[in-house]
Amino acid sequence: MNYRNLKVTSAILILALVMVFALLVLEVYRSFVQSDIERIRDFADQATERMLTAMNEQNYTEFSESFAPRVFFDQVCFASFNSLVTARFGRYVSKEFLNVTRVGGYEVWVVYYRAKFTNETGYVTVSVSMTEFQDKLMVTTMGIAKEPTLIMMSPYDLH
């Protein structure tokens, strides 16, 4: 084998090793992201169900159970939010998972559902935003929308 063939063989071998390494890194990243999404969805499914059911029962304590500490959404805000939702959409019936997205480079996740309410023939979109607080997922906002109406639980600008 001459020197030129050795260089080509070495280059091909190095390229193959780099490609294998890149594929391994990609697979580890993909499995990490998938497990993160499953963890987020599991939390969101439970928290969203609890919040929507609590709205039907007008139960602020259950509704606010998963709130992040910095969320200011008191019983007065809850009563107002709940009456707007109930007047427009009716009572919550059921939900179906749609999607999980991460907001930019922030540790904020938004989980979307399509939900049935008693006053709507079609689906209503419910979104729940969450973030990590002291290694625990916590709810920061909730939105309930059907074109052209959006009712948002926005705890940061209410008071």
Sequence and secondary structure as in RCSB ss.txt:
>XXXX:A:sequence
MNYRNLKVTSAILILALVMVFALLVLEVYRSFVQSDIERIRDFADQATERMLTAMNEQNYTEFSESFAPRVFFDQ
VCFASFNSLVTARFGRYVSKEFLNVTRVGGYEVWVVYYRAKFTNETGYVTVSVSMTEFQDKLMVTTMGIAKEPTL
IMMSPYDLH
>XXXX:A:secstr
  HHHHHHHHHHHHHHHHHHHHHHHHHHHHHHHHHHHHHHHHHHHHHHHHHHHHHHHT HHHHTTTB TT    H
HHHHHHHHHHHHHH SEEEEEEEEEEE TTSSEEEEEEEEEETT SS EEEEEEEEEETTEEEEEEEEEEETTEE
EEE TTS  
